[in-house]
Amino acid sequence: MGSTTDPITSTSTPSLPLIDISPFLSPSSPTSALTACATSLSTACTTHGFFYLTHHNLPPALTARVLSLARTFFTTATPLEKRLITRQAPGHGYGDGARGYQPPSSNLTAGKRDAHEAIDWYRPIVLPAEAHGLTGKELTFLRIYGAYGLERLRQRGGADGPLLDAQGRPLVLSKEERGRTPPFALLRGVNLWPDRPSEFRDVYEVYVREMLALGEVVLRAMGWALGLGEREFFVEKSRESFWVMRAIGYPPLPKEEGDGGEGGISCGEHTDYGCLTLLLADETRGALQVQARGKGERWIAADPVEGALVVNIGDMMERWTNGLWRSTRHRVVHRGDGYRVSVPFFVEPDFEARVSPLEECVARSGGMERWGEVVYGEHLLGKVGGNFYEGEDEGEEK
């Protein structure tokens, strides 16, 4: 990993390409406008792997509130409030090894601890009760025993009866069935939300819906950028996106330059291991740094642009494109003033999606596949396990 003294380029003008996504938001856009946007997007993904997304139609009041709520939690929550939603290892209470609050320096990047705190949420394993019209008891069984337990509840007496097997004894679940019940396996648990501010969860769940819709638009545009036309390959592969969202708080690092060792960097150098990252961040400058392509190790400061999201592609998109588009390394080094807050949203493939190089991309990159096939969920489990526990792996932060 490079040191925090590597050359950093920071300018008053945007350091990354700006992509106006509005043509793909309007059903009446002419083909010429779609093609122009897709061409700019292709260039950005080929040369940088990062870009600023503008004219995305996200309500400014919503994005401001998302950042404000995160800042309020990190800076005012009591130790008890944070402990109540702290991520726990699989097999401990409601822990699944991934969801929940992470205290400062508990996240690992390349085996080293990062100087930030965060809350992680993933796609729910079961749908909210409102989608099913569940009773209170049914909701309780759904949360405790998972979808299988809810089905057994209904088969063995309904909402007013106990959970029993066919002989009237307490139901004992198999090893496979226990994967959906406490103790939870890795990534199979429930999201944990702060109780305060009281509107935190409601606002963030609205934001999730907005980001999934925007992510679908960007993925559609990426298909055009690769010459897939109206073939919505990436959209189809993420219909049930196993999305990830993080709220991250970065206290400023010591002013003196360090070597990026333990506690000396906000988030270590890494690539994102999924498909597409949409980053909302506060006005802090000089913190997010993107590794420039070419000889030498040079870093570009991806400073905020008003009204724009910072977007980058991840390892799965690099695999799909057979390396035509590369997942670019980046890091966070916050030595400025104040407490930095960011909320990255990761638009990922379906958990069971099989990811391998597209034939069109293989043909355009020399005719040889650089990678074989991987099941996204299996890839994710391996990454998450190394991200939060001792070991050598890469993080996924902004």
Salt bridges, closest charged atoms under 4 A:
ASP6 OD2 - ARG331 NH1 3.56
ASP20 OD1 - HIS55 ND1 3.51
GLU81 OE1 - ARG196 NH2 2.79
ASP96 OD2 - ARG99 NE 2.78
GLU117 OE1 - LYS82 NZ 3.02
ASP120 OD1 - ARG246 NE 2.46
GLU138 OE2 - ARG154 NE 3.14
ASP165 OD2 - ARG169 NE 3.29
GLU199 OE2 - ARG65 NH2 2.09
GLU205 OE2 - ARG201 NE 2.87
GLU216 OE2 - ARG220 NH2 2.97
GLU216 OE2 - ARG239 NH1 3.88
GLU232 OE2 - ARG220 NE 2.48
GLU232 OE1 - ARG239 NH2 3.88
GLU236 OE2 - ARG239 NH2 2.87
GLU269 OE2 - ARG329 NE 2.77
ASP272 OD1 - HIS270 NE2 3.48
ASP272 OD1 - HIS330 NE2 3.24
ASP272 OD2 - LYS398 NZ 2.27
ASP282 OD2 - ARG71 NH2 2.67
ASP303 OD2 - ARG285 NH2 3.09
ASP337 OD1 - LYS255 NZ 2.98
GLU360 OE2 - ARG231 NH1 2.58
GLU373 OE1 - ARG354 NH1 3.11
GLU390 OE2 - ARG113 NH2 2.49
ASP393 OD1 - LYS383 NZ 3.80
GLU394 OE2 - ARG329 NH1 3.23
GLU397 OE2 - ARG246 NH1 3.03
